[in-house]
Every structure is written in structure tokens, then in C-alpha cells.
Amino acid sequence: MVYKLIKTDNYLLVVDDSVHPYDSSKVGNPLAHLPINGSPILEGVDLLPPYSRHQEDGLEELAEVNYPIDDWTEEQCLVRRLAFKAGYKKAREKYKYTDEDMRKAISHAYKQARPDTEYEPFPLFHQYPTEFETEDVLTPSQIFYPNDVPYSSPKTIITAQGVQWVGKYK
């Protein structure tokens, strides 16, 4: 199922359907949330999975900024960009590096490799998704009583922080 996300200063929220989607002053009961800007986790409210603003958008441009064609041959650039993107994704997914961690690491590596060159660190992207699509599971009533009205619920996992929905940002 696809849920609309409401962005506040401190959270991305999935709220119940009784809340008007265009009136953020009437944020109702959150069904799931993602703390942003260092905000605390809301007790008793399911979590959304971690979100990387670099999951898809901007990674190609980031690779191009770090490996411009004028520095290497086109083939060398392609190989370096592919390796850069693979390493970046691995650091974000496996090691849970934040955008700021990645920015600092890339800036430091660039300064080490080219100490005589001015380097402007890459910008952080501040676009948040507007929807979250859950992986759904059938409820027991749908499994045992197939003539009932179909009803599914978001698939969840248990993490150290609490119950987390499974799905993807859109």
C-alpha cells in the first residue's frame, strides 16, 4: 500500500486517513515515523526505515563531480564512477554512514589525493520523499476466510529501535 508522507521539522510521518493531507496543523495519530534532524524516536509509534537522500537522486551527479572527464580518459572515468557509486551505496546501506559522514570522508580523501587543489565539498541534498510504499502481508482472517473482504497490513521487522515497517520511499 502507498502512504502519503507528511514532513514536519522533526519527522516524516505516516498518519491515519482521518487527517487532511494539506493541513499540516492537523497532524493526527502517526502510524509510523522517521525522526529527522536528530529528533528522538516517538515511543509507541512504528518506525519507517532509514532514508538516504542519496539512494537514487544525485548519486550520478556526485560521481561526475568527483571524477570529471577532463582528469582521465572516458573509460577510466566510467570505471571510477561505477566503483564510487558502488562504494557509496555500500557505505550507506551496510555501515549506515550518514550524508554528513560521507561528505567528510570524500572531502578528506580528495584533499589527501590533491593537496594543492581547492575542493568544494559536494552539496548535501535536502529532498525528502512524499510517499512510502509498504510491503504488505495478509491478515489471518484473509488466509483462513478467503471470502472475507481482503485486508492486509504493512510488513514489519523488529529492530533495536523498535517495530519498523518494510517498504520503499517514493
C-alpha positions, 0 to 999 in steps of 0.5 A: 500500500502507498502512504502519503508522507507528511514532513514536519521539522522533526519527522516524516510521518505516516498518519491515519486517513482521518487527517487532511493531507494539506493541513499540516496543523492537523497532524493526527495519530502517526502510524509510523515515523522517521525522526529527522534532524536528530529528533528522538524516536516517538515511543509507541509509534512504528518506525519507517526505515532509514532514508538516504537522500542519496539512494537514487537522486544525485548519486550520478551527479556526485560521481561526475563531480568527483571524477570529471572527464577532463582528469582521465580518459572516458573509460577510466572515468566510467570505471571510477564512477561505477566503483564510487557509486558502488562504494557509496551505496555500500557505505550507506546501506551496510555501515549506515554512514550518514550524508554528513559522514560521507561528505567528510570522508570524500572531502578528506580523501580528495584533499589527501589525493590533491593537496594543492587543489581547492575542493568544494565539498559536494552539496548535501541534498535536502529532498525528502520523499512524499510517499512510502510504499509498504510491503504488505502481508495478509491478515489471518482472517484473509488466509483462513476466510478467503471470502472475507473482504481482503485486508492486509497490513504493512510488513514489519521487522523488529529492530533495536529501535523498535517495530519498523515497517518494510517498504520503499520511499517514493 
